[in-house]
Amino acid sequence: MKTTREHLNIIDAFHQLGSYRAAARACGTTDKTVKRAVERHQAGGPWIRRPRPLTKNTDAVMAVIAKKVEATDGRISAKRLVPVARAAGYSGSARNLRRAVAKMKSDWRQKRRLYRPWVATPGQHLVIDWTKITARLHMFCAVLAWSRYRFVRFANNETRETTLGLLAECFEELGAVTAVVLSDRMACLKNGIVANVVVPHPEYVRFAAHYGFRPDFCEGGDPESKGVVENLVGYAQRDLVVPEGNFGGDIAKGNRQAKLWGIEVNGRLHSETQAVPAERLEQERQLMRPLPSLRPALCRGELRKVNKTQTIRFGSARYSLPTEWVGKVVEVSVVDHEMVLAYDGHQIDRHPLMAPGEVSIKDEHYKGKPRVPARAIRVRTGTEPAFIAFGPAAEAFLRSAAATGSSRLAAELADIVSLEQSWGRDQLLTALERATRFRRFKAKDVRDILAAGWLAPNPAPPGKTLKLNLPEVPVRPLSAYALEEVR
């Protein structure tokens, strides 16, 4: 395509030479080009021919490509987009599609968010996070963002009480409190998320108000917060916990090594700041907030309220407490497979750790043995008062007869009461005891026992002495049976 200067030179050469061929030889072009330029000039048209807008076969699928590139954060390849484009109606070659995808990725990168490096302010941020080493070993890390001072401890869980206790220990070691404590969205510190706004737990809010810092939570995909937190535990995990069993999983031994490791790391030159973190802490402490005069009473376990049955529920199991703790809130924690119940830091009692659904009850908590449910006999009308007036023998007879499911028990009792007039109370009571012993609960059976009297058999179980009433006979000494001496 000729430029404006070249078109002017062609027209000027034609006016001077008067021939298309001569002007073409002078300008180094063809006579047809000279003719078109002269005719366009004489017609008053533009000197440069504007090209017609060209359409591409990838224009119909550019929206699909843009959506996939944005959804994959610019990582999807053109090879993966070929089936999607074919389904959307693309009929061109894979080469054209690769060019379209490359151009779309280039445009997307130019419009992508640009991240400014996060610059820490002295005395502003303390970053905390947890990491899991083994099933029963967890590591808590805290780093001052400006001075790079590190605090590392080990625990067997990641509960809220453990986190707040280690955070308080960290403040004690730092000797001051930062303005903000930045953490991941830990389940132990948050009470929920509403419209992507993290609601901290009330206990965490009270803890933060006592120390005077503002709790802050990181934002997903945000290098200024999430990137800072996620890059926190890596160094300690690589340098301190190598190998994983270097202290045998003993938390006390691991914490001793963590303290020595912290003294070593905080006392040497930092590779990025080219300064000693312990020395920078002295400078940063002047801008941090002082520790409160009173330390908060931290709960070492979970809180449970003692119900009316003098028990608390933990892990779907129940544990008993003394009567005076009914209605109060106690601390529950697990130590060496034992359930420790405490109040205000003082131990109340211990129970063996129970499986879900089981109950651990101590008799001394209920002032004696378990109470047997009362099944008292309460007479009402008819012959019931007269029969129960016979005493314990009548009550035993009634309970045993009821246990057998006697259908006419009330009528049988009325017949038995009428036997007193004929046989007397003493003999009737003896007959009731014998009827209860041999499980004979009809009035006819009691009448037969009364009629048999002392002739009724009285079997005894094996091993017991059988007492019989034998008649008395005259007794002679053995000397009376001696033989006379034969002379």
PyMOL commands that set and color helices and strands:
alter all, ss='L'
color gray80, all
select helices_A, chain A and resi 4-17+20-27+31-42+59-71+78-87+94-111+160-174+202-211+226-230+234-239+251-266+277-285+323-325+363-366+384-388+392-403+409-418+420-423+425-437+443-455+478-481
alter helices_A, ss='H'
color red, helices_A
select strands_A, chain A and resi 125-134+137-144+150-155+180-183+190-194+197-200+214-217+302-305+311-314+317-320+329-335+338-343+346-352+359-360
alter strands_A, ss='S'
color yellow, strands_A
deselect
rebuild
show_as cartoon
